[in-house]
Amino acid sequence: MQIFHRSTNTISRVSLFGAVFFVGLLLWLFYALEASPYTTQQNAARHPPVPFSPRPHARAAGARLEPAFAAGALVRTPEMDLFRGDLVRDIEQDGGETLGGKRAEAARFIMRAIDRELDRA
């Protein structure tokens, strides 16, 4: 004697497959929403809270050079003079012009090179 109808097996299999499919669909939808440009604010313009200027850092690096040269811990090399010349040119600009863009990146690169030389001394 059969307790359940013959279609009960089919209904249970379809229900289980549908539940797994539905959970997978929900997980995919959640991931798609989390990774969307709206959620990650991909196209939102962000402004730094305080404008960055490499001038104070560059001046401090220049101020560290003179005592190192005077003490003999650092030897004046053509590369170091080139670094200093480029840095001074980038820092001392006319008309209160801001140091930004590629010039600011160049100043940061030069400061890193000077700091490396000072750390070696």
N, C-alpha and C positions, 0 to 999 in steps of 0.2 A: 504494500500500500504506500502511495506517495503522499507526503505531507504537503510539500510546496508544489506549486505549479511548475511545469517544465521551463517556462520562460524566466523563472527567478534566477537561474544561473547566468543567463545572458544579461539580465537587468543588473545584477551585482557586478559583473565584469565591466559593463559600460559605466556604471556609477564610479567604480574604482579608477578606471582610466580617465574619466571626466574630472574626478577630484584631483588626480595627479596633474593633468593638463591645466586645470584651473589654477592650482598652486604655482606651477611653472609660469603661467601667464602673469600672475600677480607679481612674482619675483622679477620677471623681465620688465614689467611696467614700472616697478619701483626703481630698478636700476636705470632705466631710460630716463625717468624723472630726476633721479639724483645726479646723473651725468649730463643733464641738459645744460646748454649755455645759460639759460635763465637762472637755474639753481646755482651754478658755479660762478655766475656773474662774469662770464667770459668777455663780453663786450662792454662791460662797465668801466668807465674811465676812473682811475684811482689817482688821487693826488697825495703826495707825501705830506704828513702833518706839519713838518718843518722843512723849509727849503734847504737842501744840502749845498754847502759850499766847501770846496777843497782848499780854499785859500788859507784858513787858519792852520790846517794840517800841513800844508806846504810850507808855510812860514815857520812852523815848529820844526819841520825836517831841515829847513835851511839853517835855523838857529842851532840845531844839533851838529851840523857839519863844521861850522867854524871852530868850536872847541876841540872837535876831533882832529881837525887839521893842525891846530895850534899844539895839541898835546903829542902829536906824532903818531896817534893811534890809527890815523887814516892818511894814506898817501894820495896826493893829488895826481889823478890819472887823467888822460884825455877823455875817457868815458865819463868820469865823474864831473869834469868841467862841462861836458856836453849835457849831462843830466841837469846840472845847476843852471846852465844857460837857458835850456828849454823850460825849466820850471819857473825861472824868474820872468821869462817872456810871457808865460801863461798867466802868472799871478798879476803882474803889473800891466794892466790894460788901461786904455784911455777912456775917459768919459764915464766912468762908473759902470762900464759894460759888465754884465754878469758872465761868469765862467760856466758854460754849460755845453751840453752835447759832446762832440768829439774832443773838444779842447779839455773838458773836465775829465773825460776818460783818459786822455793822454797825460794829464796832470796826475791822476791816480796811478797810472802805470809808472811814471817817473818817480813818484814818491815811494812806490814799492821797491824800485831798483835802488834808490838811495837808502831806504831802510835796510835792505839786504846787505848793502856795503857797510852800513853802520853796525849791523849785527855781527858781521865778520870781523870787525875791528876789535 
